[in-house]
Amino acid sequence: MTHGTLVWRPADGPVVCVGETMAALAPTPPGPLEGARDLRVSVAGAESNVAMYLAELGRPVSWLSALGDDAFGRRVRAAIAATGVDVTGVRTDPERPTGLLVKDPGPDRTRVHYYRSGSAASALGPGVLDDERMRSASLLHLTGVTPALSASCRNLVERALGSPQRARPYAVSFDVNHRPVLWPDGTAATVLRDLADRADIVFVGLDEAQGLWGSDLRTTGVRGLLPRPRILVVKDGARSATAFGGEGACTVPALRTKVVEPVGAGDAFAAGFLAGLLDGGDLRRALRLGHITASSALKASADHGPLPDTDTIERLLELTDEGWAGLEPTAV
């Protein structure tokens, strides 16, 4: 199905993203960590990635979290603020450190080593949702990383999704974002399915869904497992993404892109899709903006890459289906 009609969308208004962001170290130039002479410092966090892309796409957005009272924490805060994200609600924890991750690029994939146990953000809890920014939010964005960090973090997500959809003052977006290393007890499949099925908007990769809930799953089967979200987006890697909304579904092919580093592309896609919805677009337009934003992340070695200019984005969004499918990698 290729219907672009949208039955429901969040109210137009500010977005709040909640979750941990870490300082990130990566070899430069990219290559195996053990042979690296220099490491580049950047920031890495699923929810703040979404926030930064939303800000660059012109959406008012805040990021809520906690950072250590340390150099990494100050660097993370400054980097995110520089993109236009409101970080004034981010708490500085005088006792716990900022989390750290180290990337180890290889010929087939990039391994990521986390040093986040006992981090400032792992102490986040349901009280974050009492922040004054939540009173004017139209959308809250969460990911499956947060409930894996600690019991208090899981309580935060449980509270956000505890009310029925129609009773919430804002919509809730949830990216499944399964990180197996964070779920050593084997509870990920059950917990993430339960949380996702209570959200208004859900993002999940097809391969991710297959790893969690069954290797024979297909796109429509994921909708069968998650019937309650108002909008479900299933991303099929470099092939396409399908959005289920109301009675219909819309599939848009992914852009052909020369991949430098895949990490962060899912967050970029989520930001583009959400921006498209909040701007009043239908599913087709939102999916296209998701692909455009993801393409910018795929072409960068950091989690966050530069977007095309506004005129280029608008031109791409207005292409015919044939024009979109025929785009060359150099066109975005």
GUDREN-850755 format. One record per residue (C-alpha): x, z, y. Coordinates in nm, 4 decimals. Layout:
+----------+----------+----------+
:       px :       pz :       py :
+----------+----------+----------+
:        X :        Z :        Y :
...
+----------+----------+----------+
***
This chain:
+----------+----------+----------+
:       px :       pz :       py :
+----------+----------+----------+
:   0.0000 :   0.0000 :   0.0000 :
:   0.1241 :  -0.0763 :   0.3493 :
:  -0.1450 :   0.0708 :   0.5703 :
:  -0.0173 :   0.2079 :   0.9011 :
:  -0.3323 :   0.3926 :   1.0054 :
:  -0.2815 :   0.7600 :   1.0752 :
:  -0.5677 :   1.0014 :   1.0126 :
:  -0.3919 :   1.3159 :   1.1405 :
:  -0.0904 :   1.4002 :   1.3555 :
:   0.0377 :   1.7182 :   1.5227 :
:  -0.0606 :   1.7905 :   1.8806 :
:   0.1827 :   1.6531 :   2.1372 :
:   0.4032 :   1.9408 :   2.2453 :
:   0.7289 :   2.1289 :   2.1943 :
:   0.8983 :   2.1532 :   1.8549 :
:   1.0745 :   2.4626 :   1.7216 :
:   1.3351 :   2.4293 :   1.4450 :
:   1.4428 :   2.7423 :   1.2564 :
:   1.7407 :   2.7768 :   1.0236 :
:   2.1130 :   2.8335 :   0.9800 :
:   2.3812 :   2.6188 :   1.1361 :
:   2.7451 :   2.6570 :   1.0362 :
:   3.0763 :   2.5468 :   1.1732 :
:   3.2048 :   2.2553 :   0.9634 :
:   3.5600 :   2.1512 :   0.8801 :
:   3.6357 :   1.8022 :   0.7480 :
:   3.9569 :   1.6065 :   0.6876 :
:   4.0490 :   1.3536 :   0.9524 :
:   4.0869 :   1.0755 :   0.8705 :
:   3.8322 :   1.1177 :   0.5877 :
:   3.9969 :   1.1751 :   0.2510 :
:   4.0440 :   1.4363 :  -0.0209 :
:   4.0723 :   1.7849 :   0.1220 :
:   4.3789 :   1.8863 :  -0.0762 :
:   4.5872 :   1.6116 :   0.0813 :
:   4.4557 :   1.6489 :   0.4373 :
:   4.6940 :   1.7327 :   0.7200 :
:   4.4279 :   1.7740 :   0.9903 :
:   4.0724 :   1.9103 :   0.9903 :
:   3.8067 :   1.8213 :   1.2446 :
:   3.5668 :   2.0937 :   1.3624 :
:   3.1985 :   2.0065 :   1.4002 :
:   2.8644 :   2.1735 :   1.3363 :
:   2.6373 :   2.1385 :   1.0338 :
:   2.2831 :   2.2597 :   0.9868 :
:   1.9757 :   2.0770 :   0.8650 :
:   1.7342 :   2.2239 :   1.1165 :
:   1.9670 :   2.1938 :   1.4162 :
:   2.0410 :   1.8338 :   1.3156 :
:   1.6689 :   1.7649 :   1.3410 :
:   1.6538 :   1.9468 :   1.6740 :
:   1.9439 :   1.7496 :   1.8225 :
:   1.7990 :   1.4143 :   1.7230 :
:   1.4563 :   1.5144 :   1.8549 :
:   1.6130 :   1.6076 :   2.1891 :
:   1.7945 :   1.2757 :   2.2075 :
:   1.4666 :   1.1001 :   2.1314 :
:   1.3136 :   1.2729 :   2.4342 :
:   1.1207 :   1.5532 :   2.2656 :
:   1.1239 :   1.9110 :   2.4042 :
:   1.2738 :   2.1191 :   2.1237 :
:   1.4137 :   2.4667 :   2.0626 :
:   1.6373 :   2.5910 :   1.7834 :
:   1.6017 :   2.9514 :   1.6653 :
:   1.8711 :   3.1137 :   1.4536 :
:   2.1515 :   3.3687 :   1.4606 :
:   2.5255 :   3.3228 :   1.5061 :
:   2.8220 :   3.5539 :   1.4815 :
:   2.9949 :   3.6896 :   1.7885 :
:   3.2923 :   3.4675 :   1.7175 :
:   3.4584 :   3.1429 :   1.8243 :
:   3.2739 :   2.9362 :   1.5626 :
:   2.9418 :   3.0760 :   1.6809 :
:   3.0151 :   2.9937 :   2.0446 :
:   3.1231 :   2.6446 :   1.9454 :
:   2.8052 :   2.5852 :   1.7448 :
:   2.5839 :   2.7085 :   2.0275 :
:   2.7569 :   2.4905 :   2.2866 :
:   2.7499 :   2.1768 :   2.0714 :
:   2.3771 :   2.2034 :   2.0044 :
:   2.2934 :   2.2915 :   2.3643 :
:   2.4903 :   1.9875 :   2.4846 :
:   2.2336 :   1.7544 :   2.3266 :
:   1.9465 :   1.9067 :   2.5244 :
:   1.8175 :   2.1558 :   2.2675 :
:   1.6985 :   2.4918 :   2.4008 :
:   1.9237 :   2.7525 :   2.2324 :
:   1.8299 :   3.0504 :   2.4478 :
:   1.6401 :   3.2059 :   2.1563 :
:   1.9449 :   3.2074 :   1.9286 :
:   2.0576 :   3.5641 :   1.8598 :
:   2.4228 :   3.6734 :   1.8597 :
:   2.4917 :   3.9120 :   1.5709 :
:   2.7804 :   4.1502 :   1.6509 :
:   2.8309 :   4.2483 :   1.2859 :
:   2.7910 :   3.9304 :   1.0782 :
:   2.9966 :   3.6093 :   1.1051 :
:   2.8950 :   3.2513 :   1.1654 :
:   2.8735 :   3.0570 :   0.8393 :
:   3.1384 :   2.7960 :   0.7563 :
:   3.1400 :   2.4857 :   0.5386 :
:   3.4293 :   2.2630 :   0.4393 :
:   3.3840 :   1.8989 :   0.3361 :
:   3.5949 :   1.7411 :   0.0634 :
:   3.5337 :   1.3628 :   0.0736 :
:   3.5951 :   1.1725 :  -0.2485 :
:   3.5668 :   0.8091 :  -0.3561 :
:   3.2189 :   0.8618 :  -0.5036 :
:   3.0736 :   1.1518 :  -0.3071 :
:   3.1548 :   1.4300 :  -0.0650 :
:   3.1788 :   1.7792 :  -0.2088 :
:   3.0797 :   2.0627 :   0.0229 :
:   3.2171 :   2.4161 :  -0.0048 :
:   3.0111 :   2.6890 :   0.1633 :
:   3.1375 :   3.0159 :   0.3095 :
:   2.8074 :   3.1598 :   0.4264 :
:   2.7497 :   3.4764 :   0.2194 :
:   2.6544 :   3.7592 :   0.4547 :
:   2.6359 :   3.5251 :   0.7539 :
:   2.4461 :   3.6088 :   1.0708 :
:   2.1723 :   3.3604 :   0.9857 :
:   2.1228 :   3.5040 :   0.6368 :
:   1.9800 :   3.8146 :   0.8064 :
:   1.7004 :   3.6164 :   0.9754 :
:   1.3516 :   3.7368 :   0.8883 :
:   0.9826 :   3.6898 :   0.9695 :
:   1.0311 :   3.8420 :   1.3142 :
:   1.1836 :   3.5124 :   1.4300 :
:   0.8295 :   3.3737 :   1.4358 :
:   0.7363 :   3.6237 :   1.7090 :
:   0.9709 :   3.4488 :   1.9521 :
:   0.7983 :   3.3485 :   2.2753 :
:   0.8780 :   2.9809 :   2.2113 :
:   0.6421 :   2.9813 :   1.9175 :
:   0.3468 :   3.0453 :   2.1502 :
:   0.3699 :   2.6972 :   2.3024 :
:   0.4959 :   2.5097 :   1.9936 :
:   0.2973 :   2.2226 :   1.8492 :
:   0.5256 :   2.1942 :   1.5466 :
:   0.7570 :   2.4246 :   1.3514 :
:   1.0239 :   2.2588 :   1.1359 :
:   1.1719 :   2.4373 :   0.8334 :
:   1.3710 :   2.3335 :   0.5278 :
:   1.4212 :   2.4492 :   0.1721 :
:   1.7692 :   2.5732 :   0.2615 :
:   1.6336 :   2.8794 :   0.4430 :
:   1.4390 :   3.0473 :   0.1598 :
:   1.7507 :   3.0244 :  -0.0598 :
:   1.9730 :   3.2205 :   0.1802 :
:   1.8298 :   3.5708 :   0.1366 :
:   1.5135 :   3.7656 :   0.0654 :
:   1.4474 :   3.8094 :   0.4373 :
:   1.4903 :   3.4363 :   0.4988 :
:   1.2444 :   3.3591 :   0.2197 :
:   0.9989 :   3.6037 :   0.3778 :
:   1.0353 :   3.4115 :   0.7041 :
:   0.9309 :   3.0852 :   0.5402 :
:   0.6559 :   3.2553 :   0.3398 :
:   0.5076 :   3.3958 :   0.6591 :
:   0.5230 :   3.0607 :   0.8369 :
:   0.3331 :   2.8977 :   0.5520 :
:   0.1109 :   3.1927 :   0.4671 :
:  -0.1907 :   3.0917 :   0.6748 :
:  -0.4218 :   2.8036 :   0.5804 :
:  -0.3404 :   2.4785 :   0.7594 :
:  -0.6452 :   2.4897 :   0.9872 :
:  -0.5778 :   2.8508 :   1.0889 :
:  -0.2237 :   2.7904 :   1.2196 :
:  -0.1548 :   2.7684 :   1.5938 :
:   0.1004 :   2.4934 :   1.5198 :
:   0.1699 :   2.2448 :   1.2423 :
:   0.4507 :   2.3165 :   0.9960 :
:   0.6962 :   2.0526 :   0.8801 :
:   0.8985 :   2.1265 :   0.5644 :
:   1.1920 :   1.9278 :   0.4294 :
:   1.2473 :   2.0215 :   0.0637 :
:   1.6236 :   1.9767 :   0.1126 :
:   1.7197 :   2.1097 :  -0.2298 :
:   2.0745 :   2.2471 :  -0.2421 :
:   2.1384 :   2.3354 :  -0.6101 :
:   2.4372 :   2.5579 :  -0.5314 :
:   2.2061 :   2.7897 :  -0.3362 :
:   1.9650 :   2.8360 :  -0.6310 :
:   2.1742 :   2.9727 :  -0.9194 :
:   1.8760 :   3.1596 :  -1.0673 :
:   1.6852 :   2.8428 :  -1.1556 :
:   1.3828 :   2.9225 :  -0.9374 :
:   1.4179 :   2.6257 :  -0.7024 :
:   1.1624 :   2.3988 :  -0.8713 :
:   0.8806 :   2.6522 :  -0.8590 :
:   0.9563 :   2.8021 :  -0.5184 :
:   1.0140 :   2.4741 :  -0.3360 :
:   0.7040 :   2.3096 :  -0.4814 :
:   0.4887 :   2.6054 :  -0.3792 :
:   0.6281 :   2.6139 :  -0.0251 :
:   0.6112 :   2.2382 :   0.0232 :
:   0.2505 :   2.2170 :  -0.0906 :
:   0.1479 :   2.4611 :   0.1831 :
:   0.3060 :   2.2660 :   0.4707 :
:   0.1345 :   2.0105 :   0.6950 :
:   0.4172 :   1.7545 :   0.6770 :
:   0.6636 :   1.7343 :   0.3883 :
:   0.9821 :   1.5324 :   0.3363 :
:   1.1396 :   1.4885 :  -0.0066 :
:   1.3745 :   1.2363 :  -0.1625 :
:   1.2534 :   1.0657 :  -0.4790 :
:   1.5789 :   1.1499 :  -0.6576 :
:   1.5483 :   1.5057 :  -0.5303 :
:   1.1924 :   1.5312 :  -0.6649 :
:   1.3055 :   1.3891 :  -0.9985 :
:   1.5820 :   1.6483 :  -1.0229 :
:   1.3399 :   1.9300 :  -0.9474 :
:   1.0167 :   1.8295 :  -1.1153 :
:   1.0795 :   1.5573 :  -1.3718 :
:   1.3151 :   1.2629 :  -1.4193 :
:   1.0283 :   1.0217 :  -1.4837 :
:   0.8543 :   1.0889 :  -1.1524 :
:   0.7610 :   0.7945 :  -0.9336 :
:   0.6573 :   0.7979 :  -0.5680 :
:   0.2846 :   0.8276 :  -0.6353 :
:   0.3577 :   1.1007 :  -0.8897 :
:   0.5201 :   1.3121 :  -0.6199 :
:   0.1942 :   1.2949 :  -0.4244 :
:   0.0169 :   1.4194 :  -0.7350 :
:   0.2451 :   1.7229 :  -0.7439 :
:   0.2067 :   1.7872 :  -0.3694 :
:  -0.1554 :   1.7005 :  -0.2893 :
:  -0.2184 :   1.9367 :   0.0011 :
:   0.0189 :   1.8326 :   0.2829 :
:  -0.1590 :   1.6243 :   0.5451 :
:   0.1399 :   1.3879 :   0.5391 :
:   0.3923 :   1.3542 :   0.2567 :
:   0.7010 :   1.1372 :   0.3028 :
:   0.8906 :   1.0318 :  -0.0099 :
:   1.2298 :   0.8740 :   0.0620 :
:   1.3652 :   0.6346 :  -0.1996 :
:   1.7311 :   0.6267 :  -0.0981 :
:   1.8535 :   0.3023 :   0.0558 :
:   1.5418 :   0.1170 :  -0.0590 :
:   1.2395 :   0.2471 :   0.1317 :
:   1.0311 :   0.5433 :   0.2414 :
:   0.6601 :   0.5942 :   0.1766 :
:   0.4277 :   0.8140 :   0.3812 :
:   0.1025 :   0.9371 :   0.2308 :
:  -0.1587 :   1.0368 :   0.4884 :
:  -0.5314 :   1.0757 :   0.4449 :
:  -0.6574 :   0.8216 :   0.1956 :
:  -0.3787 :   0.5660 :   0.2366 :
:  -0.0057 :   0.5206 :   0.2177 :
:   0.2503 :   0.3187 :   0.4094 :
:   0.5851 :   0.1931 :   0.2785 :
:   0.8635 :   0.0684 :   0.5068 :
:   1.1939 :  -0.0711 :   0.3740 :
:   1.5116 :   0.1096 :   0.4766 :
:   1.7558 :  -0.0625 :   0.7088 :
:   2.0649 :  -0.2130 :   0.5538 :
:   2.3499 :   0.0004 :   0.6847 :
:   2.7209 :   0.0267 :   0.6158 :
:   2.7506 :   0.3887 :   0.5028 :
:   3.0391 :   0.5985 :   0.6321 :
:   2.9005 :   0.9405 :   0.5342 :
:   2.5525 :   1.0095 :   0.3898 :
:   2.5376 :   1.3781 :   0.4836 :
:   2.2852 :   1.4374 :   0.7619 :
:   2.0875 :   1.1159 :   0.7133 :
:   1.7855 :   1.2984 :   0.5705 :
:   1.7702 :   1.5279 :   0.8729 :
:   1.7989 :   1.2304 :   1.1050 :
:   1.5160 :   1.0548 :   0.9222 :
:   1.2931 :   1.3607 :   0.9525 :
:   1.3607 :   1.3836 :   1.3267 :
:   1.2828 :   1.0172 :   1.3825 :
:   0.9634 :   1.0338 :   1.1795 :
:   0.8444 :   1.3475 :   1.3596 :
:   0.9252 :   1.1981 :   1.6993 :
:   0.7281 :   0.8885 :   1.6053 :
:   0.4252 :   1.0980 :   1.5130 :
:   0.4450 :   1.3150 :   1.8226 :
:   0.4746 :   1.0044 :   2.0398 :
:   0.1374 :   0.8926 :   1.9052 :
:   0.2639 :   0.6390 :   1.6533 :
:   0.1044 :   0.5480 :   1.3225 :
:   0.2772 :   0.5938 :   0.9876 :
:   0.4479 :   0.2542 :   1.0014 :
:   0.6020 :   0.3191 :   1.3431 :
:   0.7030 :   0.6735 :   1.2481 :
:   0.8724 :   0.5526 :   0.9284 :
:   1.0606 :   0.2847 :   1.1212 :
:   1.1873 :   0.5367 :   1.3752 :
:   1.2925 :   0.7568 :   1.0837 :
:   1.4968 :   0.4732 :   0.9349 :
:   1.6542 :   0.3878 :   1.2720 :
:   1.7598 :   0.7473 :   1.3280 :
:   1.8887 :   0.7840 :   0.9715 :
:   2.0967 :   0.4692 :   1.0151 :
:   2.2809 :   0.6284 :   1.3079 :
:   2.3745 :   0.9271 :   1.0890 :
:   2.4897 :   0.7078 :   0.8004 :
:   2.7378 :   0.5320 :   1.0278 :
:   2.9035 :   0.8566 :   1.1454 :
:   3.1492 :   1.0837 :   0.9646 :
:   2.9848 :   1.3898 :   1.1235 :
:   2.6297 :   1.5069 :   1.0491 :
:   2.5175 :   1.3609 :   1.3792 :
:   2.5692 :   1.0055 :   1.5058 :
:   2.4821 :   0.8210 :   1.8294 :
:   2.1397 :   0.6580 :   1.8519 :
:   2.0789 :   0.3027 :   1.9746 :
:   1.9644 :   0.2776 :   2.3358 :
:   1.5940 :   0.3085 :   2.4159 :
:   1.5398 :  -0.0654 :   2.4647 :
:   1.6968 :  -0.1451 :   2.1266 :
:   1.4836 :   0.1165 :   1.9532 :
:   1.1660 :  -0.0195 :   2.1097 :
:   1.2562 :  -0.3752 :   2.0147 :
:   1.3110 :  -0.2699 :   1.6538 :
:   0.9835 :  -0.0795 :   1.6418 :
:   0.7916 :  -0.3861 :   1.7612 :
:   0.9349 :  -0.6302 :   1.5054 :
:   0.7081 :  -0.8005 :   1.2559 :
:   0.7369 :  -0.6835 :   0.8961 :
:   0.9355 :  -0.9985 :   0.8203 :
:   1.1672 :  -0.9418 :   1.1162 :
:   1.2253 :  -0.5827 :   1.0130 :
:   1.3025 :  -0.6727 :   0.6512 :
:   1.5458 :  -0.9418 :   0.7628 :
:   1.7578 :  -0.7262 :   0.9944 :
:   2.1326 :  -0.7460 :   0.9394 :
:   2.3374 :  -0.4228 :   0.9246 :
:   2.4998 :  -0.5059 :   1.2578 :
:   2.1625 :  -0.5305 :   1.4361 :
:   2.1087 :  -0.1522 :   1.4645 :
+----------+----------+----------+
***
